[in-house]
Amino acid sequence: MNLPKPSNSAIYQLFLRAFHAEYEFFQQAMLSGELPAEIAEQLQQHIVYDEMAYLQKRSSFMD
C-alpha cells in the first residue's frame, strides 16, 4: 500500500510475460507427457485469445 504506483508500461510488460509463461508452461507439460496434446492446444488457444483481448485494450493501460 505504501509502494509507488508502477508505470503502465511496467504493468503491460508483466502481462505479456505472464501470457508467455503460461504458454510455455502448457507447452512443456505437453512435451513431457503430463498433459494431452488436445488439452494443451485448447489451453494455449485460450491464452492467445486472452492476450489478443488484452492487447486490444492496451491503450487504456499505456501512458
Secondary structure, DSSP 8 states (H G I E B T S, - for coil): --S----HHHHHHHHHHHHHHHHHHHHHHHHTTSS-HHHHHHHHHHHHHHHHHHHHTGGGT--
